[in-house]
Amino acid sequence: TAAWDLGPYARQVQERVESNWRIPQAQMVLRQKGWVAIRFSIQKDGRITDIYLDRQSGIPSYDQSAMNALISSNPLPPLPEQVTAPELSAVFRFFYNIPEEE
């Protein structure tokens, strides 16, 4: 991140993605554990590109729910002015019924 303070921007992105994250109804009842990692790029104008399922949960509905959260969040706010790179790479982890430490 070349010493850019991305904290406020990262919080905006996290809030946007979390607001679009829908846990599958069946899984709310079954409470299966799993987590998903999705790698993606954020363009200077905020567009999300190059979405890639980096780690599958083994539960297809969890994987799709995480992908949908990112797709529904597109576009994000533009990158902060101090970011001189044309894009940033990011990874989001979605945890289902487990603490983030596991």
C-alpha positions in Angstrom: 0.0 0.0 0.0 3.0 2.3 -0.3 2.4 3.9 3.1 -1.1 5.1 2.2 -3.5 5.3 5.1 -6.3 3.2 3.8 -8.1 2.6 7.1 -11.1 4.9 6.5 -11.5 3.6 2.9 -11.2 0.0 4.1 -13.9 0.6 6.7 -16.2 2.0 3.9 -15.6 -1.0 1.7 -16.2 -3.4 4.6 -19.5 -1.8 5.5 -20.6 -1.8 1.9 -19.8 -5.5 1.4 -21.3 -6.5 4.7 -24.5 -4.7 4.0 -24.8 -6.8 0.8 -23.9 -10.1 2.4 -26.9 -12.4 2.7 -26.4 -15.7 4.6 -28.5 -18.4 3.0 -31.7 -19.1 4.9 -31.1 -22.9 5.1 -27.6 -22.4 6.6 -29.0 -20.1 9.2 -30.9 -23.1 10.5 -28.3 -25.8 9.9 -25.5 -23.6 11.3 -22.7 -25.3 9.3 -19.2 -23.9 9.8 -17.2 -22.7 7.0 -15.3 -19.7 5.5 -14.7 -18.3 2.1 -11.8 -16.1 0.7 -12.3 -14.0 -2.4 -9.5 -12.1 -4.1 -10.4 -9.1 -6.3 -9.1 -5.8 -7.6 -10.4 -2.3 -6.9 -9.9 0.1 -9.8 -9.2 3.8 -9.3 -12.8 4.6 -10.0 -14.1 2.0 -7.5 -15.0 -0.8 -10.0 -14.4 -4.3 -8.7 -12.7 -6.5 -11.2 -10.9 -9.8 -11.3 -13.1 -11.5 -8.7 -11.6 -14.9 -7.9 -12.8 -17.5 -5.3 -9.5 -18.0 -3.5 -10.7 -20.5 -0.9 -13.9 -22.5 -1.1 -15.9 -23.3 2.0 -17.1 -26.7 0.8 -20.6 -25.4 1.0 -21.7 -24.0 -2.4 -24.3 -21.7 -1.0 -21.7 -20.1 1.3 -19.4 -19.6 -1.7 -22.1 -18.1 -3.8 -23.3 -15.8 -1.0 -19.8 -14.4 -0.6 -19.5 -13.8 -4.3 -22.9 -12.1 -4.5 -21.9 -9.8 -1.7 -19.0 -8.5 -3.7 -20.9 -8.4 -7.0 -23.7 -6.4 -5.3 -21.2 -4.0 -3.9 -19.8 -3.0 -7.3 -18.8 -0.3 -7.7 -17.2 0.7 -4.5 -16.3 4.3 -3.7 -13.4 5.5 -5.8 -9.9 4.9 -4.3 -8.7 7.8 -2.1 -6.8 10.6 -3.9 -3.5 9.8 -2.3 -3.5 6.3 -3.9 -1.4 6.7 -7.1 -1.7 3.1 -8.3 -4.4 2.4 -10.9 -5.8 -0.4 -8.8 -5.4 -2.2 -5.5 -5.7 -5.9 -4.8 -7.7 -7.1 -1.9 -8.9 -10.3 -0.2 -12.1 -10.6 1.8 -12.8 -13.5 4.1 -16.4 -14.4 5.0 -16.8 -16.5 8.1 -20.0 -18.6 8.7 -20.7 -19.7 12.2 -17.0 -19.6 13.4 -14.9 -17.0 15.0 -12.4 -15.3 12.6 -9.4 -16.8 14.5 -10.1 -20.4 13.4 
